[in-house]
Amino acid sequence: MNEISDDGPVLGSRFIPRFEAILLLFGLFVGYKTFVVDRNVGAAIMIGAAIPAAIMTVRFIRLRRALGTATLQMRDQDTVLPLGWSGTATYLRPLRGGATVRSIEARLQCEEHVQRGSGQYHREWWEVVVDEPLAPQSAPMMEQVRVTIPIKIPAAGPATFFIHRHEINWWVRLHLTMDGCPNTRSSFKLLVMPAVVER
């Protein structure tokens, strides 16, 4: 069985933890400088900057206690998928501490990522060029999320592509609405190659 690992992000957007880390560092720096002049104001700035990071940490701990590591399972012969491929994948994730899944949304997406420039002129762009809803089928289970996902790669879609600063990737992305723990997301990268034409 071919198992694809989860690229997350488990707590929503990847940019939120980065923003909170920058806010924490900036707040600690400004708070420390202010603390020398006015202890009350400096302490308030440092505490205020630490609150979002603390909330995110608590949510992450709760989520990790309630959910195990997710995997997407496919047949061994489905390691590389040709354009136009059709088949199924199985999403597996352990549940703990009474956590349950309320709903699951799944999408097949093809994403283009382009980088240009360097240093202060460095820029990055992401664009989703294919975005299709999937129809996940889940079976009720007490200690595990098990979801069967029918997938069809569009025959006209671009293949997986990578050169310096330019890449195209296919993803299966899931959004799980939870009871008993924070909501979570999973992302699994698929390797899609051009279809073989028989003559």
C-alpha positions as a printed Julia matrix, in Angstrom:
199×3 Matrix{Float64}:
   0.0    0.0     0.0
   1.31   3.43   -0.99
   0.96   5.85    1.97
   1.16   9.62    1.35
   2.02  11.76    4.37
  -0.01  14.76    5.51
   1.39  18.23    4.7
  -1.3   20.01    6.75
  -1.56  22.73    7.91
  -3.36  21.14   10.87
  -4.61  24.48   12.25
  -5.76  26.28    9.12
  -3.59  28.73    7.19
   0.19  28.41    7.38
   0.44  32.2     7.59
  -1.34  32.51   10.95
   1.42  30.77   12.99
   4.06  32.79   11.12
   2.23  36.04   11.83
   1.85  35.14   15.5
   5.56  34.28   15.77
   6.51  37.64   14.22
   4.05  39.43   16.51
   5.51  37.64   19.53
   9.11  38.55   18.67
   8.21  42.14   17.83
   6.13  42.5    20.99
   8.86  41.08   23.2
  11.44  43.4    21.63
   9.29  46.54   21.96
   8.06  45.48   25.4
  11.6   44.95   26.67
  12.7   48.36   25.4
   9.64  49.99   26.98
  10.05  48.01   30.22
  13.23  49.98   31.0
  11.25  53.25   30.92
   7.84  52.1    32.19
   7.49  48.64   33.69
   3.7   48.51   33.54
   3.46  49.46   29.87
   6.38  47.21   28.89
   4.9   44.23   30.72
   1.49  44.85   29.13
   3.02  44.92   25.63
   4.88  41.65   26.2
   1.82  39.92   27.66
  -0.41  41.16   24.83
   2.06  39.88   22.21
   2.25  36.47   23.9
  -1.53  35.87   24.14
  -2.16  34.9    20.44
   0.82  32.51   20.45
  -0.39  30.97   23.73
  -3.89  30.43   22.31
  -2.45  28.8    19.18
  -0.23  26.53   21.31
  -3.17  25.4    23.47
  -5.27  24.66   20.35
  -2.39  22.69   18.8
  -1.91  20.61   21.98
  -5.65  19.87   22.18
  -5.68  18.82   18.53
  -2.65  16.55   18.85
  -4.13  14.86   21.91
  -7.4   14.22   20.09
  -6.09  13.27   16.64
  -3.28  11.05   15.43
  -1.25  11.49   12.24
  -3.26  11.37    9.01
  -2.28   9.36    5.94
  -3.74   8.91    2.47
  -3.51   5.32    1.25
  -3.46   4.31   -2.39
  -2.53   1.13   -4.25
   1.2    0.55   -4.83
   0.73   0.81   -8.59
  -0.85   4.26   -8.11
   2.37   5.95   -6.93
   2.53   7.92  -10.2
  -0.82   8.94  -11.7
  -1.3    9.69  -15.41
  -3.54  12.52  -16.55
  -7.06  11.15  -16.89
  -6.51   8.62  -14.04
  -9.56   7.56  -12.06
  -9.54   5.6    -8.81
  -9.99   5.79   -5.05
  -7.87   6.77   -2.06
  -8.47   6.13    1.64
  -7.99   8.83    4.27
  -7.1    7.44    7.72
  -6.69   9.3    11.01
  -6.85   7.99   14.62
  -9.32   9.62   17.04
  -8.77   9.93   20.79
 -10.4   11.55   23.81
 -13.96  11.49   22.51
 -13.25  13.6    19.4
 -15.69  13.06   16.54
 -15.94  14.29   12.97
 -18.99  16.42   12.19
 -18.33  16.92    8.46
 -15.6   16.49    5.84
 -14.99  18.63    2.77
 -12.53  17.33    0.16
 -11.17  19.01   -2.98
  -8.77  18.11   -5.78
  -6.56  21.09   -6.58
  -3.73  21.83   -8.99
  -1.57  24.68   -7.71
   1.08  26.71   -9.52
   3.88  28.31   -7.5
   6.22  30.9    -9.03
   9.16  32.72   -7.42
  11.0   35.71   -8.83
  13.81  37.97   -7.66
  15.95  37.64   -4.56
  16.55  39.44   -1.29
  14.19  42.37   -0.75
  12.94  41.95   -4.33
  11.94  38.31   -3.79
   8.3   37.66   -4.7
   6.16  34.53   -4.67
   2.83  33.77   -6.33
   0.42  30.89   -5.79
  -2.5   30.22   -8.11
  -4.97  27.35   -8.06
  -5.48  26.42  -11.72
  -7.77  23.42  -11.11
 -10.22  23.2    -8.2
 -12.77  20.4    -8.13
 -14.95  19.17   -5.26
 -14.64  15.52   -4.29
 -17.31  13.28   -2.77
 -15.77  11.62    0.32
 -17.6    8.61    1.74
 -17.04   8.0     5.46
 -17.99   5.0     7.57
 -18.88   5.61   11.27
 -16.01   4.41   13.5
 -15.28   5.06   17.18
 -11.5    5.4    17.23
 -10.6    6.22   13.66
 -11.58   8.42   10.74
 -11.77   6.27    7.62
 -12.88   8.04    4.45
 -12.97   6.65    0.9
 -12.37   9.37   -1.7
 -13.09   8.81   -5.41
 -10.57  10.81   -7.46
 -10.41  11.6   -11.16
  -7.47  13.57  -12.57
  -8.69  15.73  -15.5
  -7.18  14.54  -18.78
  -6.66  18.16  -19.89
  -4.93  19.23  -16.67
  -1.21  20.06  -16.42
   1.2   17.4   -15.18
   3.36  17.78  -12.07
   6.19  20.11  -13.02
   9.28  21.52  -11.3
  12.16  23.67  -12.44
  14.06  26.39  -10.62
  11.52  28.79   -9.03
   8.52  27.35  -10.87
   6.47  24.31   -9.9
   3.04  22.78  -10.46
   1.63  20.34   -7.89
  -1.58  18.36   -7.5
  -3.17  18.12   -4.04
  -5.99  16.31   -2.29
  -7.08  18.74    0.43
  -9.51  18.0     3.25
 -11.2   20.23    5.81
 -12.54  18.37    8.86
 -15.11  20.07   11.08
 -14.69  18.48   14.53
 -16.55  18.06   17.81
 -14.41  17.75   20.95
 -11.29  19.41   19.44
 -10.36  22.23   17.03
 -11.13  21.84   13.33
  -8.25  20.59   11.21
  -6.99  20.34    7.63
  -4.99  17.78    5.67
  -3.13  18.1     2.36
  -1.66  15.26    0.3
   0.57  15.79   -2.72
  -0.04  13.62   -5.78
   2.54  12.92   -8.48
   0.75  13.36  -11.82
   2.54  12.66  -15.11
   1.46  13.05  -18.75
  -0.76  10.24  -20.04
   0.81   7.56  -22.21
  -0.72   7.53  -25.68
  -1.03   4.08  -27.24
  -0.56   3.81  -31.01
